[in-house]
Amino acid sequence: MPAVHIPPRGTSRATERLAEEDERWQISKRLLHDADLALTDRVAGCLVVLYGQPVSRIAQLTSDKILAGGGGVQLQLGSRPVEISEPLGSLLLELAHGRRAFAVLGQNEQGPWLFPGGRAGQAMTASHLTVRLNRLGIGARASRNTALLDLAARIPASVLSDVLGISITCAVAWSNDAGNARLGYAADIARRELRKSE
């Protein structure tokens, strides 16, 4: 039999690039409470660090995705809105009400964008938003991976997919990387019930 070469398994999403957990919480605390930082950067940074959103999706958020009512503030990132706790809920509302476009020439209309850009009626570009976050010491990919790994360890993949707007395949992969065994939990319970009834 000829020699068989098996390529090494690629790195998982979880270990690809991660931020330190302590660093993540320090950054989120600073974003939530440091009023000297630009509101745009505070909200965008929190969405990366706490909710694992990619910068490209954050840049395209529209103000109608923020739902405010008697029950508090919600943000629609996926098919189901997610409850946004304070003080981030208030920061989102403040950003939505005080947003303004930064066009140098022509109309200075922000359009529907939560993060209006430098061209009238256009959203801020993901690359510009990434540069802004980098200036604050936020590595978007590492922070996003750390947030997704943390969330995947705590909630079922189906919920992760629904509230964060990621595919179920991606959510299951993150759950597996996080060691979330909830996928087999229902099957284990069903097997126990079958054994009891035998």
ABEGO torsion letter per residue (X at the ends): XBBBBBBBBBBBAAAABBBBAAAAAAAAAAAAABAABBAAAAAAAAAAAAAGBBAAAAAABBAAABBBBAAEBBBBABABBBBBBOAAAAAAAAAAAABBBABABEBBBAEABABBBABBGBBBBAAAAAAAAAAAGBBAAAAAAAAAAAAAAABBAAAAAAAAGBBAAAAAAAAAAAGBAAAAAAAAAAAAAAAAAX
